[in-house]
């Protein structure tokens, strides 16, 4: 059996590849077909990457055109179509819409996660502020109690000193009266 024939009979051998789809501005059609066949697969390309791929594809085709013309008799009818600027713009818009549809769930997830983190942070900050206020009130009450106790202690000591002074004066007065009597 011929190897080339065997390879053509495989699933990869039956794939048809159109290398002129990018130049002809058929991005929308190709992306539609790909998205139908690969609904579970998502691909997100930034605009820079897409532009780089398209420019490399165009540059590669220009450099390989001379080699390909030797192998391919005449250019395909698709290649003779003039490239319309509006088709390119529409395909770019379509691509950006597809890219946004792919990135939207990621952005929504990031926003929801950020909101959850902000809510958690705010609740923890409120708990901290409440606890700090409670501690501040308790320390203020403790300060007032200590201040009141010190004031009462000072009054008690002053009263004791007054009482001791009176006792000393009374005793001194008794001694003075008893010594004047003996004389």
C-alpha positions, 0 to 999 in steps of 0.5 A: 500500500502507498504511504501517501494514500494511507496518510490521506485516508487518516482523519488528519489527511482529510483536513482541508486547509485554506491558507488564504483565509486571512488575506481575504478577510474571512476571519468571521467565517473561520471563527464561526466554523471553529466556534461551532466545532470547538464549543468547549475550547476557548481561545483569547488573543489580545489585539497585539497578538492577533496583529502580530499573527496576521502580519507574520502570516502576510510577511510569510506569504510574501516571502514564500509566494515565489516558491509557491508559484512554482508549485501551484499553476495559477492563483486560486479564484479566492486569491483574485478577490480584492481585499475590502477594507470594510470586510477587514474592519467587520472581521476585526470587530467580530473578533473583538466581540468574540474575545470579549465574550471569552474574557467576560466571565473571567472579568466577572469572576475577578470583579466578584472576587474583588467585591468579596474581598472588599466586603470581607475587609470592610467587615473585619475593619468594622469589627476592629474599629468596634473592638478598639472603641470598646477597649477605649471605653473600658480603659477610660472607665478604668482610668476614671475609677483609678482617679476616683480611688486616688482622690478618695485615698487622698481624702482618707489620708488627709482625714487621718492626718487631721485626726492625728494632728487633733489627737497630738494637739489634744494630748499636748494641751492636756500635758500643758494644763497638767504641767501648769497645775503642778507648778 
